[in-house]
Amino acid sequence: MRRLPEPRPAGEVPSLRWGILGTGWIAHQFVSTLLANTAQRVVAVGSRTMGRSREFADQFGIDAAFGSYEDLVAADVDVVYVATGHLDHLEHARLALEAGKAVLVEKPMTPRLADTAALVELARTRGLFCMEALWTLALPRYDVVRQVLDSGLLGTIESVSAEMGEYLVDHHRAMDPAQAGGAMNDLGTYPLMFVDWVLPGLDVVAATGQRHATGSVGQFAALLTDDAARQVTVHASMVADTPTTAVIAGSDATLVLDGPFYHPGPVEVRFRDGEVLRWEEERVAHVGLFHEAVEVARCIGAGLTESPLRPLDATLSTIALMERARDLMGDPLP
Ligand SMILES: NC(=O)c1ccc[n+]([C@@H]2O[C@H](COP(=O)([O-])OP(=O)(O)OC[C@H]3O[C@@H](n4cnc5c(N)ncnc54)[C@H](OP(=O)(O)O)[C@@H]3O)[C@@H](O)[C@H]2O)c1
């Protein structure tokens, strides 16, 4: 009888002392779910201004509030979560690594391949844990997908598609060209990560993007393929909401991730003979961020410097695809 696997539990993990670098939207989501759902401790926060740092610390009951990122990385923490804008990840992750701290860096690790490679080299040279915060890959939902792929249940994977559309035209940062806004960095990174995870080694052969009045690319589509004629399509849009689904099509069965495919949610496998298997998970959106923190604690506790769920070579590979797609569509970074 066919059945879908259950996600594997993380097991016991150490309770790390986290330092939060930057006090924006994602930092709020991350800390609130960390405190609500794990035994991880948030012991320090750093902001460009003491006022915002103090406010964040008071909101979450954090002991130490610092008015500079330099002071934060010097504090007694086990790991620094870098939650600033895309273009600042390089400087702020470097600051933490140079202070001898492990890092979890928001996605994309940096928008440029050369900058990401520099961070990877720094972390590896210093023997420090470093991970891109692609939380999706740490979700229980994705452990189900991982086991389905490993089992060969789908047969030969022939095509993969992933699309993501969220109306973000009025967002203060996401569409600002000066902050590397546009569909690639906030959204495109997810579908490109997904297809590169399922079918690594494919290259972008075509990409086209349409510029929005803000000056950023509002939406883009990319086609990836390889010598084995496998096909991947990716689409990301900030000018319209789309179902945000992902599909892995194999010779025996097709796996469908209802939208948003990068959040907690169900997994469905449809066989060619008509049988449908479904694994259900509550759609709790960014509450699921805590799983990546547990993965960081698990890795650091086990003495690992990279997560097997999101190794640094996988980060480099996705950033290379992003860069290639941007080159093809004429979307230079500031
Ligand atoms: N994993 C996810 O689901 C997810 C979702 C959204 C965003 N993200 C990623 O998280 C990162 C941050 O996104 P966000 O939406 O949280 O951004 P945000 O709300 O704008 O927060 C960014 C923070 O960066 C700090 N910062 C440092 N220099 C800055 C400058 N020159 N201008 C503005 N802020 C500056 C600020 O913190 P201080 O004022 O405290 O210094 C600010 O609060 C992005 O790389 C994005 O891709 C991930």
The ligand as a MOL file (V3000), in Angstrom:
LIG
                    3D

  0  0  0     0  0            999 V3000
M  V30 BEGIN CTAB
M  V30 COUNTS 48 52 0 0 0
M  V30 BEGIN ATOM
M  V30 1 N 12.2160 34.5830 5.7060 0
M  V30 2 C 11.1770 35.3150 5.2950 0
M  V30 3 O 10.0530 34.8440 5.1760 0
M  V30 4 C 11.3930 36.7600 5.0250 0
M  V30 5 C 10.3030 37.6330 4.9730 0
M  V30 6 C 10.5430 38.9970 4.8030 0
M  V30 7 C 11.8400 39.4490 4.6460 0
M  V30 8 N 12.8770 38.5700 4.6480 0 CHG=1
M  V30 9 C 14.2560 39.0360 4.4570 0
M  V30 10 O 14.6450 39.7130 5.6360 0
M  V30 11 C 15.4320 40.8640 5.3160 0
M  V30 12 C 14.8120 42.0580 6.0290 0
M  V30 13 O 13.4990 42.2340 5.5680 0
M  V30 14 P 12.3860 43.0400 6.4210 0
M  V30 15 O 11.1460 42.9530 5.6370 0
M  V30 16 O 12.4130 42.6090 7.8270 0 CHG=-1
M  V30 17 O 12.9590 44.5250 6.2870 0
M  V30 18 P 12.6720 45.7790 7.2280 0
M  V30 19 O 11.3870 45.6350 7.9410 0
M  V30 20 O 12.9020 46.9810 6.3930 0
M  V30 21 O 13.8420 45.6760 8.3290 0
M  V30 22 C 15.1920 45.8080 7.9690 0
M  V30 23 C 15.9780 46.3170 9.1630 0
M  V30 24 O 17.3190 46.5540 8.7340 0
M  V30 25 C 17.8940 47.5700 9.5430 0
M  V30 26 N 18.6120 48.5350 8.6920 0
M  V30 27 C 19.9420 48.6890 8.6630 0
M  V30 28 N 20.3030 49.6290 7.8030 0
M  V30 29 C 19.1550 50.1080 7.2570 0
M  V30 30 C 18.8800 51.1350 6.3180 0
M  V30 31 N 19.8460 51.8420 5.7210 0
M  V30 32 N 17.5840 51.3640 6.0140 0
M  V30 33 C 16.5980 50.6400 6.5710 0
M  V30 34 N 16.8090 49.6650 7.4840 0
M  V30 35 C 18.0900 49.4040 7.8250 0
M  V30 36 C 16.7600 48.2130 10.3160 0
M  V30 37 O 16.8890 47.7850 11.6650 0
M  V30 38 P 17.3600 48.8080 12.7990 0
M  V30 39 O 16.5770 50.0670 12.5470 0
M  V30 40 O 16.9840 48.1170 14.0310 0
M  V30 41 O 18.8400 49.0060 12.6630 0
M  V30 42 C 15.4980 47.6440 9.7280 0
M  V30 43 O 14.4960 47.4910 10.6640 0
M  V30 44 C 15.4570 40.9550 3.7900 0
M  V30 45 O 16.6950 40.5180 3.2960 0
M  V30 46 C 14.3600 40.0220 3.3130 0
M  V30 47 O 14.6740 39.3260 2.1070 0
M  V30 48 C 12.6760 37.2560 4.8650 0
M  V30 END ATOM
M  V30 BEGIN BOND
M  V30 1 1 1 2
M  V30 2 2 2 3
M  V30 3 1 2 4
M  V30 4 1 4 5
M  V30 5 2 4 48
M  V30 6 2 5 6
M  V30 7 1 6 7
M  V30 8 2 7 8
M  V30 9 1 8 9
M  V30 10 1 8 48
M  V30 11 1 9 10
M  V30 12 1 9 46
M  V30 13 1 10 11
M  V30 14 1 11 12
M  V30 15 1 11 44
M  V30 16 1 12 13
M  V30 17 1 13 14
M  V30 18 2 14 15
M  V30 19 1 14 16
M  V30 20 1 14 17
M  V30 21 1 17 18
M  V30 22 2 18 19
M  V30 23 1 18 20
M  V30 24 1 18 21
M  V30 25 1 21 22
M  V30 26 1 22 23
M  V30 27 1 23 24
M  V30 28 1 23 42
M  V30 29 1 24 25
M  V30 30 1 25 26
M  V30 31 1 25 36
M  V30 32 1 26 27
M  V30 33 1 26 35
M  V30 34 2 27 28
M  V30 35 1 28 29
M  V30 36 1 29 30
M  V30 37 2 29 35
M  V30 38 1 30 31
M  V30 39 2 30 32
M  V30 40 1 32 33
M  V30 41 2 33 34
M  V30 42 1 34 35
M  V30 43 1 36 37
M  V30 44 1 36 42
M  V30 45 1 37 38
M  V30 46 2 38 39
M  V30 47 1 38 40
M  V30 48 1 38 41
M  V30 49 1 42 43
M  V30 50 1 44 45
M  V30 51 1 44 46
M  V30 52 1 46 47
M  V30 END BOND
M  V30 END CTAB
M  END
